[in-house]
Amino acid sequence: MDRKQTTIYDYLSKKDDELYIKLVNLKNGDSISTENIIIYLNKFGFYEVSYQDEEESAFRQLTDCYNYVSEKLDELKMK
């Protein structure tokens, strides 16, 4: 059975989450980093996520990027 750790933002609005706010405010060409995860919004509007030695991931939708990064952050907390 696959369990997912929940966070306070699963019950509150994502709009209260600092990570979500930072992603919403990214402009093309800007990047942010948190816990060795770098998120870059390229000129085509794709969110490119670099995480340690993993292959870079790209997301068209902000919510997909947010969910991916949140999952990675949860994994780091569980280590």
PDB file as gemmi writes it, atoms N, CA and C in Angstrom:
CRYST1    1.000    1.000    1.000  90.00  90.00  90.00 P 1                      
ATOM      1  N   MET A   1       0.846  -1.179   0.000  1.00  0.00           N  
ATOM      2  CA  MET A   1       0.000   0.000   0.000  1.00  0.00           C  
ATOM      3  C   MET A   1       0.889   1.238   0.000  1.00  0.00           C  
ATOM      4  N   ASP A   2       0.631   2.133  -0.918  1.00  0.00           N  
ATOM      5  CA  ASP A   2       1.435   3.339  -1.066  1.00  0.00           C  
ATOM      6  C   ASP A   2       0.859   4.448  -0.196  1.00  0.00           C  
ATOM      7  N   ARG A   3       1.644   4.916   0.751  1.00  0.00           N  
ATOM      8  CA  ARG A   3       1.198   5.996   1.632  1.00  0.00           C  
ATOM      9  C   ARG A   3       1.902   7.287   1.265  1.00  0.00           C  
ATOM     10  N   LYS A   4       1.162   8.358   1.323  1.00  0.00           N  
ATOM     11  CA  LYS A   4       1.731   9.675   1.067  1.00  0.00           C  
ATOM     12  C   LYS A   4       1.575  10.498   2.333  1.00  0.00           C  
ATOM     13  N   GLN A   5       2.644  11.102   2.748  1.00  0.00           N  
ATOM     14  CA  GLN A   5       2.584  11.965   3.918  1.00  0.00           C  
ATOM     15  C   GLN A   5       1.806  13.214   3.549  1.00  0.00           C  
ATOM     16  N   THR A   6       0.898  13.599   4.409  1.00  0.00           N  
ATOM     17  CA  THR A   6       0.132  14.812   4.158  1.00  0.00           C  
ATOM     18  C   THR A   6       0.811  15.996   4.832  1.00  0.00           C  
ATOM     19  N   THR A   7       0.505  17.152   4.343  1.00  0.00           N  
ATOM     20  CA  THR A   7       1.026  18.383   4.930  1.00  0.00           C  
ATOM     21  C   THR A   7      -0.147  19.287   5.269  1.00  0.00           C  
ATOM     22  N   ILE A   8       0.122  20.304   5.998  1.00  0.00           N  
ATOM     23  CA  ILE A   8      -0.908  21.276   6.370  1.00  0.00           C  
ATOM     24  C   ILE A   8      -1.565  21.883   5.127  1.00  0.00           C  
ATOM     25  N   TYR A   9      -0.787  21.973   4.027  1.00  0.00           N  
ATOM     26  CA  TYR A   9      -1.310  22.591   2.812  1.00  0.00           C  
ATOM     27  C   TYR A   9      -2.240  21.676   2.029  1.00  0.00           C  
ATOM     28  N   ASP A  10      -2.332  20.399   2.444  1.00  0.00           N  
ATOM     29  CA  ASP A  10      -3.347  19.518   1.870  1.00  0.00           C  
ATOM     30  C   ASP A  10      -4.726  19.910   2.400  1.00  0.00           C  
ATOM     31  N   TYR A  11      -4.747  20.600   3.529  1.00  0.00           N  
ATOM     32  CA  TYR A  11      -6.007  21.006   4.150  1.00  0.00           C  
ATOM     33  C   TYR A  11      -6.266  22.501   4.015  1.00  0.00           C  
ATOM     34  N   LEU A  12      -5.215  23.280   3.981  1.00  0.00           N  
ATOM     35  CA  LEU A  12      -5.334  24.714   3.749  1.00  0.00           C  
ATOM     36  C   LEU A  12      -5.158  24.974   2.263  1.00  0.00           C  
ATOM     37  N   SER A  13      -5.291  26.186   1.873  1.00  0.00           N  
ATOM     38  CA  SER A  13      -5.077  26.561   0.478  1.00  0.00           C  
ATOM     39  C   SER A  13      -3.584  26.568   0.159  1.00  0.00           C  
ATOM     40  N   LYS A  14      -3.238  26.111  -1.038  1.00  0.00           N  
ATOM     41  CA  LYS A  14      -1.842  26.171  -1.477  1.00  0.00           C  
ATOM     42  C   LYS A  14      -1.360  27.613  -1.490  1.00  0.00           C  
ATOM     43  N   LYS A  15      -2.291  28.529  -1.630  1.00  0.00           N  
ATOM     44  CA  LYS A  15      -1.927  29.946  -1.695  1.00  0.00           C  
ATOM     45  C   LYS A  15      -1.294  30.444  -0.408  1.00  0.00           C  
ATOM     46  N   ASP A  16      -1.350  29.629   0.634  1.00  0.00           N  
ATOM     47  CA  ASP A  16      -0.699  29.961   1.904  1.00  0.00           C  
ATOM     48  C   ASP A  16       0.696  29.356   2.009  1.00  0.00           C  
ATOM     49  N   ASP A  17       1.062  28.510   1.065  1.00  0.00           N  
ATOM     50  CA  ASP A  17       2.342  27.809   1.075  1.00  0.00           C  
ATOM     51  C   ASP A  17       3.419  28.692   0.444  1.00  0.00           C  
ATOM     52  N   GLU A  18       4.514  28.855   1.178  1.00  0.00           N  
ATOM     53  CA  GLU A  18       5.616  29.702   0.710  1.00  0.00           C  
ATOM     54  C   GLU A  18       6.177  29.231  -0.634  1.00  0.00           C  
ATOM     55  N   LEU A  19       6.331  27.921  -0.816  1.00  0.00           N  
ATOM     56  CA  LEU A  19       6.834  27.386  -2.087  1.00  0.00           C  
ATOM     57  C   LEU A  19       5.888  27.733  -3.231  1.00  0.00           C  
ATOM     58  N   TYR A  20       4.607  27.539  -3.023  1.00  0.00           N  
ATOM     59  CA  TYR A  20       3.618  27.838  -4.064  1.00  0.00           C  
ATOM     60  C   TYR A  20       3.662  29.322  -4.440  1.00  0.00           C  
ATOM     61  N   ILE A  21       3.762  30.163  -3.452  1.00  0.00           N  
ATOM     62  CA  ILE A  21       3.823  31.618  -3.687  1.00  0.00           C  
ATOM     63  C   ILE A  21       5.059  31.966  -4.521  1.00  0.00           C  
ATOM     64  N   LYS A  22       6.194  31.355  -4.188  1.00  0.00           N  
ATOM     65  CA  LYS A  22       7.422  31.610  -4.956  1.00  0.00           C  
ATOM     66  C   LYS A  22       7.276  31.154  -6.400  1.00  0.00           C  
ATOM     67  N   LEU A  23       6.642  29.997  -6.613  1.00  0.00           N  
ATOM     68  CA  LEU A  23       6.440  29.505  -7.976  1.00  0.00           C  
ATOM     69  C   LEU A  23       5.509  30.413  -8.769  1.00  0.00           C  
ATOM     70  N   VAL A  24       4.454  30.869  -8.147  1.00  0.00           N  
ATOM     71  CA  VAL A  24       3.505  31.765  -8.808  1.00  0.00           C  
ATOM     72  C   VAL A  24       4.198  33.055  -9.245  1.00  0.00           C  
ATOM     73  N   ASN A  25       5.138  33.527  -8.445  1.00  0.00           N  
ATOM     74  CA  ASN A  25       5.795  34.804  -8.721  1.00  0.00           C  
ATOM     75  C   ASN A  25       7.005  34.712  -9.643  1.00  0.00           C  
ATOM     76  N   LEU A  26       7.366  33.496 -10.059  1.00  0.00           N  
ATOM     77  CA  LEU A  26       8.496  33.352 -10.988  1.00  0.00           C  
ATOM     78  C   LEU A  26       8.158  34.005 -12.328  1.00  0.00           C  
ATOM     79  N   LYS A  27       9.109  34.689 -12.876  1.00  0.00           N  
ATOM     80  CA  LYS A  27       9.004  35.269 -14.222  1.00  0.00           C  
ATOM     81  C   LYS A  27       9.928  34.485 -15.138  1.00  0.00           C  
ATOM     82  N   ASN A  28       9.645  34.491 -16.426  1.00  0.00           N  
ATOM     83  CA  ASN A  28      10.502  33.790 -17.388  1.00  0.00           C  
ATOM     84  C   ASN A  28      11.956  34.204 -17.186  1.00  0.00           C  
ATOM     85  N   GLY A  29      12.826  33.205 -17.066  1.00  0.00           N  
ATOM     86  CA  GLY A  29      14.250  33.456 -16.868  1.00  0.00           C  
ATOM     87  C   GLY A  29      14.673  33.476 -15.413  1.00  0.00           C  
ATOM     88  N   ASP A  30      13.704  33.476 -14.481  1.00  0.00           N  
ATOM     89  CA  ASP A  30      14.008  33.485 -13.053  1.00  0.00           C  
ATOM     90  C   ASP A  30      14.120  32.066 -12.514  1.00  0.00           C  
ATOM     91  N   SER A  31      14.806  31.936 -11.394  1.00  0.00           N  
ATOM     92  CA  SER A  31      14.891  30.644 -10.729  1.00  0.00           C  
ATOM     93  C   SER A  31      14.838  30.835  -9.217  1.00  0.00           C  
ATOM     94  N   ILE A  32      14.476  29.758  -8.535  1.00  0.00           N  
ATOM     95  CA  ILE A  32      14.507  29.725  -7.074  1.00  0.00           C  
ATOM     96  C   ILE A  32      15.140  28.398  -6.676  1.00  0.00           C  
ATOM     97  N   SER A  33      15.619  28.322  -5.454  1.00  0.00           N  
ATOM     98  CA  SER A  33      16.158  27.052  -4.969  1.00  0.00           C  
ATOM     99  C   SER A  33      15.724  26.845  -3.525  1.00  0.00           C  
ATOM    100  N   THR A  34      15.543  25.580  -3.207  1.00  0.00           N  
ATOM    101  CA  THR A  34      15.200  25.188  -1.857  1.00  0.00           C  
ATOM    102  C   THR A  34      15.681  23.765  -1.626  1.00  0.00           C  
ATOM    103  N   GLU A  35      16.412  23.547  -0.545  1.00  0.00           N  
ATOM    104  CA  GLU A  35      16.890  22.212  -0.185  1.00  0.00           C  
ATOM    105  C   GLU A  35      17.564  21.481  -1.356  1.00  0.00           C  
ATOM    106  N   ASN A  36      18.457  22.139  -2.058  1.00  0.00           N  
ATOM    107  CA  ASN A  36      19.185  21.546  -3.195  1.00  0.00           C  
ATOM    108  C   ASN A  36      18.306  21.247  -4.401  1.00  0.00           C  
ATOM    109  N   ILE A  37      17.135  21.824  -4.450  1.00  0.00           N  
ATOM    110  CA  ILE A  37      16.249  21.707  -5.604  1.00  0.00           C  
ATOM    111  C   ILE A  37      16.205  23.078  -6.270  1.00  0.00           C  
ATOM    112  N   ILE A  38      16.522  23.105  -7.558  1.00  0.00           N  
ATOM    113  CA  ILE A  38      16.515  24.360  -8.306  1.00  0.00           C  
ATOM    114  C   ILE A  38      15.356  24.325  -9.295  1.00  0.00           C  
ATOM    115  N   ILE A  39      14.536  25.368  -9.267  1.00  0.00           N  
ATOM    116  CA  ILE A  39      13.403  25.482 -10.173  1.00  0.00           C  
ATOM    117  C   ILE A  39      13.625  26.711 -11.037  1.00  0.00           C  
ATOM    118  N   TYR A  40      13.600  26.499 -12.339  1.00  0.00           N  
ATOM    119  CA  TYR A  40      13.860  27.557 -13.312  1.00  0.00           C  
ATOM    120  C   TYR A  40      12.669  27.642 -14.260  1.00  0.00           C  
ATOM    121  N   LEU A  41      12.153  28.836 -14.474  1.00  0.00           N  
ATOM    122  CA  LEU A  41      11.073  29.046 -15.438  1.00  0.00           C  
ATOM    123  C   LEU A  41      11.707  29.533 -16.734  1.00  0.00           C  
ATOM    124  N   ASN A  42      11.707  28.653 -17.739  1.00  0.00           N  
ATOM    125  CA  ASN A  42      12.386  29.009 -18.988  1.00  0.00           C  
ATOM    126  C   ASN A  42      11.540  29.938 -19.856  1.00  0.00           C  
ATOM    127  N   LYS A  43      12.105  30.389 -20.956  1.00  0.00           N  
ATOM    128  CA  LYS A  43      11.431  31.385 -21.808  1.00  0.00           C  
ATOM    129  C   LYS A  43      10.192  30.834 -22.504  1.00  0.00           C  
ATOM    130  N   PHE A  44      10.021  29.517 -22.488  1.00  0.00           N  
ATOM    131  CA  PHE A  44       8.852  28.891 -23.102  1.00  0.00           C  
ATOM    132  C   PHE A  44       7.743  28.624 -22.079  1.00  0.00           C  
ATOM    133  N   GLY A  45       7.997  28.994 -20.819  1.00  0.00           N  
ATOM    134  CA  GLY A  45       6.996  28.827 -19.777  1.00  0.00           C  
ATOM    135  C   GLY A  45       7.010  27.465 -19.106  1.00  0.00           C  
ATOM    136  N   PHE A  46       8.082  26.690 -19.305  1.00  0.00           N  
ATOM    137  CA  PHE A  46       8.210  25.392 -18.646  1.00  0.00           C  
ATOM    138  C   PHE A  46       9.017  25.552 -17.362  1.00  0.00           C  
ATOM    139  N   TYR A  47       8.559  24.871 -16.326  1.00  0.00           N  
ATOM    140  CA  TYR A  47       9.287  24.830 -15.055  1.00  0.00           C  
ATOM    141  C   TYR A  47      10.289  23.686 -15.134  1.00  0.00           C  
ATOM    142  N   GLU A  48      11.568  24.003 -15.101  1.00  0.00           N  
ATOM    143  CA  GLU A  48      12.626  22.997 -15.137  1.00  0.00           C  
ATOM    144  C   GLU A  48      13.121  22.789 -13.711  1.00  0.00           C  
ATOM    145  N   VAL A  49      13.113  21.535 -13.274  1.00  0.00           N  
ATOM    146  CA  VAL A  49      13.490  21.213 -11.905  1.00  0.00           C  
ATOM    147  C   VAL A  49      14.738  20.342 -11.913  1.00  0.00           C  
ATOM    148  N   SER A  50      15.776  20.810 -11.237  1.00  0.00           N  
ATOM    149  CA  SER A  50      17.016  20.044 -11.060  1.00  0.00           C  
ATOM    150  C   SER A  50      17.093  19.629  -9.601  1.00  0.00           C  
ATOM    151  N   TYR A  51      17.314  18.333  -9.401  1.00  0.00           N  
ATOM    152  CA  TYR A  51      17.365  17.797  -8.045  1.00  0.00           C  
ATOM    153  C   TYR A  51      18.519  16.814  -7.934  1.00  0.00           C  
ATOM    154  N   GLN A  52      19.510  17.162  -7.178  1.00  0.00           N  
ATOM    155  CA  GLN A  52      20.697  16.351  -6.932  1.00  0.00           C  
ATOM    156  C   GLN A  52      21.201  15.717  -8.230  1.00  0.00           C  
ATOM    157  N   ASP A  53      21.358  14.394  -8.238  1.00  0.00           N  
ATOM    158  CA  ASP A  53      21.911  13.722  -9.413  1.00  0.00           C  
ATOM    159  C   ASP A  53      20.843  13.175 -10.354  1.00  0.00           C  
ATOM    160  N   GLU A  54      19.576  13.474 -10.063  1.00  0.00           N  
ATOM    161  CA  GLU A  54      18.497  12.979 -10.912  1.00  0.00           C  
ATOM    162  C   GLU A  54      18.447  13.749 -12.230  1.00  0.00           C  
ATOM    163  N   GLU A  55      17.872  13.105 -13.236  1.00  0.00           N  
ATOM    164  CA  GLU A  55      17.675  13.757 -14.520  1.00  0.00           C  
ATOM    165  C   GLU A  55      16.723  14.937 -14.329  1.00  0.00           C  
ATOM    166  N   GLU A  56      16.972  16.009 -15.033  1.00  0.00           N  
ATOM    167  CA  GLU A  56      16.138  17.200 -14.918  1.00  0.00           C  
ATOM    168  C   GLU A  56      14.718  16.896 -15.366  1.00  0.00           C  
ATOM    169  N   SER A  57      13.748  17.442 -14.658  1.00  0.00           N  
ATOM    170  CA  SER A  57      12.340  17.276 -15.001  1.00  0.00           C  
ATOM    171  C   SER A  57      11.778  18.614 -15.444  1.00  0.00           C  
ATOM    172  N   ALA A  58      10.806  18.579 -16.345  1.00  0.00           N  
ATOM    173  CA  ALA A  58      10.176  19.803 -16.821  1.00  0.00           C  
ATOM    174  C   ALA A  58       8.657  19.661 -16.723  1.00  0.00           C  
ATOM    175  N   PHE A  59       8.018  20.763 -16.351  1.00  0.00           N  
ATOM    176  CA  PHE A  59       6.572  20.767 -16.168  1.00  0.00           C  
ATOM    177  C   PHE A  59       5.980  22.001 -16.831  1.00  0.00           C  
ATOM    178  N   ARG A  60       4.892  21.799 -17.532  1.00  0.00           N  
ATOM    179  CA  ARG A  60       4.189  22.919 -18.170  1.00  0.00           C  
ATOM    180  C   ARG A  60       3.270  23.616 -17.173  1.00  0.00           C  
ATOM    181  N   GLN A  61       2.669  22.807 -16.292  1.00  0.00           N  
ATOM    182  CA  GLN A  61       1.711  23.334 -15.334  1.00  0.00           C  
ATOM    183  C   GLN A  61       2.369  23.616 -13.989  1.00  0.00           C  
ATOM    184  N   LEU A  62       2.058  24.747 -13.423  1.00  0.00           N  
ATOM    185  CA  LEU A  62       2.592  25.138 -12.120  1.00  0.00           C  
ATOM    186  C   LEU A  62       2.235  24.103 -11.058  1.00  0.00           C  
ATOM    187  N   THR A  63       0.997  23.608 -11.048  1.00  0.00           N  
ATOM    188  CA  THR A  63       0.591  22.652 -10.020  1.00  0.00           C  
ATOM    189  C   THR A  63       1.357  21.335 -10.132  1.00  0.00           C  
ATOM    190  N   ASP A  64       1.678  20.902 -11.351  1.00  0.00           N  
ATOM    191  CA  ASP A  64       2.471  19.687 -11.518  1.00  0.00           C  
ATOM    192  C   ASP A  64       3.869  19.874 -10.941  1.00  0.00           C  
ATOM    193  N   CYS A  65       4.447  21.025 -11.206  1.00  0.00           N  
ATOM    194  CA  CYS A  65       5.772  21.345 -10.664  1.00  0.00           C  
ATOM    195  C   CYS A  65       5.714  21.404  -9.142  1.00  0.00           C  
ATOM    196  N   TYR A  66       4.721  22.086  -8.629  1.00  0.00           N  
ATOM    197  CA  TYR A  66       4.552  22.223  -7.178  1.00  0.00           C  
ATOM    198  C   TYR A  66       4.427  20.847  -6.511  1.00  0.00           C  
ATOM    199  N   ASN A  67       3.597  19.987  -7.084  1.00  0.00           N  
ATOM    200  CA  ASN A  67       3.398  18.647  -6.511  1.00  0.00           C  
ATOM    201  C   ASN A  67       4.687  17.839  -6.533  1.00  0.00           C  
ATOM    202  N   TYR A  68       5.442  17.915  -7.620  1.00  0.00           N  
ATOM    203  CA  TYR A  68       6.710  17.194  -7.746  1.00  0.00           C  
ATOM    204  C   TYR A  68       7.720  17.679  -6.701  1.00  0.00           C  
ATOM    205  N   VAL A  69       7.881  18.986  -6.610  1.00  0.00           N  
ATOM    206  CA  VAL A  69       8.851  19.555  -5.670  1.00  0.00           C  
ATOM    207  C   VAL A  69       8.424  19.260  -4.227  1.00  0.00           C  
ATOM    208  N   SER A  70       7.140  19.364  -3.944  1.00  0.00           N  
ATOM    209  CA  SER A  70       6.647  19.055  -2.593  1.00  0.00           C  
ATOM    210  C   SER A  70       6.946  17.611  -2.220  1.00  0.00           C  
ATOM    211  N   GLU A  71       6.767  16.711  -3.173  1.00  0.00           N  
ATOM    212  CA  GLU A  71       7.060  15.297  -2.927  1.00  0.00           C  
ATOM    213  C   GLU A  71       8.543  15.092  -2.637  1.00  0.00           C  
ATOM    214  N   LYS A  72       9.405  15.757  -3.394  1.00  0.00           N  
ATOM    215  CA  LYS A  72      10.849  15.649  -3.164  1.00  0.00           C  
ATOM    216  C   LYS A  72      11.224  16.206  -1.795  1.00  0.00           C  
ATOM    217  N   LEU A  73      10.615  17.312  -1.417  1.00  0.00           N  
ATOM    218  CA  LEU A  73      10.888  17.899  -0.101  1.00  0.00           C  
ATOM    219  C   LEU A  73      10.439  16.961   1.013  1.00  0.00           C  
ATOM    220  N   ASP A  74       9.295  16.299   0.820  1.00  0.00           N  
ATOM    221  CA  ASP A  74       8.828  15.321   1.802  1.00  0.00           C  
ATOM    222  C   ASP A  74       9.812  14.163   1.937  1.00  0.00           C  
ATOM    223  N   GLU A  75      10.336  13.700   0.806  1.00  0.00           N  
ATOM    224  CA  GLU A  75      11.315  12.617   0.832  1.00  0.00           C  
ATOM    225  C   GLU A  75      12.556  13.023   1.611  1.00  0.00           C  
ATOM    226  N   LEU A  76      12.992  14.266   1.426  1.00  0.00           N  
ATOM    227  CA  LEU A  76      14.172  14.745   2.154  1.00  0.00           C  
ATOM    228  C   LEU A  76      13.918  14.795   3.655  1.00  0.00           C  
ATOM    229  N   LYS A  77      12.717  15.181   4.044  1.00  0.00           N  
ATOM    230  CA  LYS A  77      12.379  15.264   5.462  1.00  0.00           C  
ATOM    231  C   LYS A  77      12.329  13.896   6.118  1.00  0.00           C  
ATOM    232  N   MET A  78      11.998  12.884   5.329  1.00  0.00           N  
ATOM    233  CA  MET A  78      11.862  11.536   5.873  1.00  0.00           C  
ATOM    234  C   MET A  78      13.196  10.816   5.997  1.00  0.00           C  
ATOM    235  N   LYS A  79      14.243  11.364   5.408  1.00  0.00           N  
ATOM    236  CA  LYS A  79      15.564  10.727   5.464  1.00  0.00           C  
ATOM    237  C   LYS A  79      16.221  10.967   6.803  1.00  0.00           C  
TER     238      LYS A  79                                                      
END                                                                             
